[in-house]
Amino acid sequence: MHRRGLIQVGTRPANSHMLSAMDNGATAVERAFELARSSTCTCVKDIKARLMAEGYSASQISGRTLSKQLVALIKARHSQVT
């Protein structure tokens, strides 16, 4: 690591765990499906909040059909756990 002024070169930001989702090139819709399948999100509102925290625009997560698909994935995940 080299120091240039106050910036350390070669280090990841403190919130790098949030940036990694965007690093894979997934769109907001693709990431929403990933979250619905595998996260602790319990509703579409949770998914939107998580997307915004990861730097995505949650405005793309709209519409009744998409919401129904995400809810179905969340319910399926919960039924597998219990």
Secondary structure, DSSP 8 states (H G I E B T S, - for coil): -EEETTEEET---TTHHHHHHHHTT--HHHHHHHHHHHSS--SHHHHHHHHHHTT--GGGS-SHHHHHHHHHHHHHHHHHH-
